[in-house]
Amino acid sequence: MDWNTLKGIKDSIREPFISIGRLLSKYKNKIEIPYSPSHLADLNKKYEENQEKIDSDLQYLNSISDNLIIAKYFGVNETLFEKRDVIEFFHEIRKDKEDEKPISQMFDDIDSNLGFEFNEIFKGINLKSILPNAEELEKTEAGKALLKQYKSFFETGNFSALLTDVSKMSESFQNNPQDFNDLRKGLKEDLKLDSNISNSEFPIQKLDSILPKTPIGKSFSELVIDDVKRYHKEPIFFDYYISGYNQLGLFGFRSDKLSEKNRFNNMIYDAFHSFYGAHSDIFITNDKVMYHRSKVLFEAFEIEAKLFKTFEVDDVKKLVDEIERIINTNGG
């Protein structure tokens, strides 16, 4: 379950959360409800300002999960289920975040860190000749948005400037949500993407048909594969799933509109929530974007997990009965 669902069950002030909460209580000794690092990331927002409330939420997460975590740790291929204290892990994450040095700062200090002039190695290579021309980028809306992100590189042509700009992009999207919105909007306008694609029953097939006819020249499936192989020598399911989830939004399917409240990192955490949901018998979400993208990917990857939504529920009894049926079918 995503955090919004768990929070709804914790508060239990409206349906279907009241009925789902009763069902979980009925089977509390027969089912497992793991938490994930994404839940802790959701709770780590403005902790100092809302410490009492978040501590209460952590206690609830600790109770309902019995400290069972589902996690895909960096550098580990497997997705693990293990016991890990919720509250201790939350504060470990907080401390790591406080001590974390921004990747962009690492590249800012690259010469002193390596002990030599990094750009000297690449001074004979005209990097601008192998990357899109700035004048060409100016002709498209998405290109203009990219130029804003790669400003230092196009001014200097330095390899270290390119690395710094790349590393700062996610920071820019996080701190300035409109930068990401401009990029996505520009991409939609430049490629003349169907504004109704969010209502498509088979968006991957539709994008596979549309995108090869655009300047991109490749299908959606090919773009996901290329994206994964660009960054991973030995890609795993996790890499394809996360790329597919994020690129669905980038190309207009149930896109996230970022804001001061809904930041870039939220979008990344949502992809992880969906991935963890794919490893469960039942995944329940109160997020419309997450539900619809998960539905597409569950079908594309032939995932057996059953997906449910807690928004726009017409028949609460039918929803709860179906969840209970699956619990009993799976040995609950």
N, C-alpha and C positions, 0 to 999 in steps of 0.2 A: 504494500500500500504506500502511496505517496504521503507526504506529510499533511497535506490538506485533508486527506481522508482520515488519517489518524487523529488530526486535530478535531475534525467533526465528530468522531466517535468519542473523543475525550470530553468534549463540551456537551454532547448529546442533547442539543436543544431543538433539533428538527430531524425529519426523515430525509433520506433513508438511514442516517447515521444511528438513530435510536435503535432501529430494528437490527442493523448490522452489529451494533454493540452487544445487544442481547444474544445474538447468534454466536458471537465470539466468546461470550461468557459461558454459554451452554457447552461449547466444545473446547474450553480453555485448556483442558488436560489432554486433549487429543490432537491439537493443531499447533503449528509453530508459526510465529509472526516475526521474522527477522527484521532488524533495522539495518541501515546501510550508511556508509560515509556521506551519502547524499542527504540523508535525513539530518545528520549533524551539521552539514554545510548550510542547510536551510535554517537551522537554529542558531547558527553562528553570526547572524546578521544583527548588528547593533546590540551585542550581548551586554555591554556596559550600561546601556540605556534601559534595558529591559531584563536585568539579571533575575529578579524574583520570578517573573513570568516564565522565562526560559528555563530556569532551574526546575520549575514545576513541570514543564513540558519534558525535560530530560528524565525526571523521576517517572513520569508516565511511560515514556519510551522504554526506560529500564524495566518497568513492571510488565508491560505488554509483550516485550520481546524476550524477557528472561535472559537478557544479555547475549542473545544469539544474533550474530552479524552475518550478512552476506556482503562480500567485498571482493573487488578486483584490484589488488594492490599493484602499484607501479613495478614493472620488472618481473612480475609473476604472471604466467600465462593462464593459470587456472582461476576460476571464480570460486572462492572459498566460503564455506559455512563454518563458523567457529564461534566459540564463546569469547567475548571480549567486553569488559565492563563499559557500559555506555558513557557514564559520567567521566571516568578516567580517560577514555579515548577522546571524548569531546575536548577536554582540556589539553590533551596532548596535541590535538590538531590546532587548537588556539595558539599554543606556544610555538608550534612549528611555523604557523602563519606570521607570528610576530617576529620570529628570527629569520624568516625567509628573505633572501636578497632578490629583488626583482631581476628577471633575466636580462632586461634591457640594461641594467646597471652593470651586469657582468660584461656585456659587450662594450659599454662605455669605458670600462677599465681594462679592456683586453690587452693593450700594449704593455701595461705595467704588470699584469698577471702573467703574461708569457715571457716578458723580459726582452722583447725585440719589437721592431716596427712591423706590425702585422700587415699593413697595406703594401709594404715593400715587396712581399711575396707575390702580390697580384698586380703590381704596377704595370706589367707588360700586357695585361689582358684588358681589352675594352669590354667591360661588363655590359655597358649600355647597348652594345651591338647585338648581344644575345638575349636581351630583354625587350619588352615592348617599348617603342619610341614614345617619348613624352608627348610629342605633337599628335601622335595617333591616339593616345589615351585621352587627350583633351577633346576628341571628337565624340566621345561617348559619355553617358552619365556615370556608368560604373567606372570608367577609366578616370574620370575626374575625382571620384571618391577614392580610388586607389592612389592617385597622385598625391592626395592629401596625406595618405599613410606613408608614402615612400619619398617624402619631401627631401630629406637629407641625402638620400642616395642620388636622386636626380640632380641635386645641386652639386654634388662632389664626384659621383661616380666611384667612390671608394667602396671596397668590399666590406670593410668594417661598418660603414654607414648602412649598407644593405642589410647586414645582420642585425644592426641596432633597430632599423625600421621594422624589420620582420618581428623582432622580439617585442617591440612596443605596440604592435597592432592590437593584440588582445587587451593590453592595458588601455589603449585608446578607446576600444569598443566598450570596455567596462566603465571607464570614467566619463565617456562622452557617448551615451547611447545613440544619439542622433547620427553619429558617424556610421554606425552599422546600419541603421535604418536607411541612410542615404545610399549606401552600397547596395543593399538589397533592392531598394526602389529603382536605382539606376540599372541594375541587372535586368529587372523585370521590363523596364522601358526599352532597353537596348535590344533585348531578345524578343520583344513583343510577345511575352508569355501570356497565356490565357488567364485572364483575371478570375475565371470561374474554376480554376483547377482545384481549389480547395474542396469543391463539391464533387470532384471526380471519384468514382468508385474504384478505379484502378489508376492512381496517379503515376506509379512507376512506369507502367506500360505507355501511358500518355506522354510522359516526358521522354521515354525512350524513342517515341515516334517524332516528337516535336524538335528536340534539341539538335539532332544531326542536321536539320535544315536551317539552323541558325549559325552565326559566325563561330560558335563553339565547335560545331562539326562532329560531336560525339554524343552518344546516348547517355542518359542518366546513369545507367548501370556501368558503362565504361568509365564515366567520370568518377564514380565511387571507387572502382577498382584502381584507377590511376592515382587517385588521392591517397589511398591506403598504401599502395606500393611505393609511392614517393617518399613516405616517411617510415616504412617498416620493411626490413629485408625479409622477415618471416612473419607475415601478417596472420592474425588469428581472428576468430569470429567476432570478438570484441571490437576490433579495429573496423571491420566492415559495418557492424551494427551502428556504432557511434557515428561513422562517416555518413551512412545512409540516413540516419535520423536528422543530422544537422543539414545535410544537403537537400532533403525534402523541403525544409523551411526556406533555405536559401533560394530555391527555384519556385517558391510561391505556394507550396502546399502547407496550409495551416501555419503560416509564418508567424514568428514572434515579432511583435512591435515593442522594441526596447524603450524603457523609460527610466526615470529616477527610481521607481519602485521595482520594475522588472529589468534587471541588469543582464549584461552579457553572460556572467557566470551562472545566473539562474538557468539560462538556456542550456548550458553545458551540464549542470546538475540534473536537469530534466531528462537529458539523453541517458545519463547514468541510471536514473530511476527506472526508465523504460527498459534498459538493458537488464537490470536486476529483476524487474518484473517478469522478464522472459525466462528467468531461471526458477520461477515459482510455479506451483500448481494453479494459483489464482493471483491475478494482479488487479487491484482495485484502485482507480484514480478519480480524483475530482477535478482534474485539469483537462480542459477541452482539447488543447493542442496536443498534450501528451497522449490522450486517449486515441485521437485520430491517427497520429503518426505511428503509435504503437500498433494499432490495428493493421495498418499497411505493412509494417515490418514483420509482425507476427505471421501474416499470410505469406509474405515474400520468402521468409526464412523457414516456413513450415514449423513454427513454434507451437508446442502443444499447450502452453499455459493458456488459461481461460481469462479473458479480459472483460472487466466490468467497469461501468461508470456510475458515479454517484450524483451527477448533475442531470437535469432533464429526465428524471425517472417518472414514468407514467404509472407504473404498477410496482409499488414497493414490495408487496407480498411475493409477486412473481420473481423479482430480483433476489430476495432473500431465500426463497425456496430453491432457486437454481444454484446459488452458492452452497446451500446446505446439501443439495444433491451431490455436488462435486466433492464436498468434504467427505461424505459417506462413501462415495464411489472410490475415492483415493485412500480409504482405510481409516477415516476419522471416526 
